[in-house]
Amino acid sequence: MNKYLLIIILSTCFTAGYCQSSKIIDEHFKAMIAHDVKAIAAGYSDSAKVYSPNWEGPKTGQAGVTEVYSRYFSSTPDLTYRVTNVINAGDNVIAEYTSGGTLSNPEGATPAYMKDKKYLINYCAIFTIKNNKIVKETDYFDQVAFLRQVGFFDQH
């Protein structure tokens, strides 16, 4: 057998898992861009744990994901996402992306001065995929940059 053909076959077999994980994350971001909360939640296992620096503890499963994205899309109806880099690493996918919009409908405890402020944040998310579902997501972003953009530091 030609050694180059063998390399192609082995590479294809080796990366098949990567391709599936990447497809799941592609679908995840398509649903986020469309504000399709049902499709977003469907990508997670029932026991998935989602971590973010702006929450107390993880959100769990499809119910937790539904609650979070419903809030996000309600408070920032023009919320956008743009993926800038994706790295596949077996069962893990790392995605760098931006998210932003106008805080048009702040939640109850949000200070009034934040209303109608625009923001754009750089994110890094690490996803773990098992059985074609997201079982863990850990998000990282600069919360100080967000607070600066919505006027927090102008108040003090």
Secondary structure, DSSP 8 states (H G I E B T S, - for coil): --HHHHHHHHHHHHHHHHHHHHHHHHHHHHHHHTT-HHHHHHTEEEEEEEE-TTSSS-EEHHHHHHHHHHHHHHH-TT-EEEEEEEEEETTEEEEEEEEEEE--S--TTS-GGGTT-EEEEEEEEEEEEETTEEEEEEEEE-HHHHHHHTTGGGG-
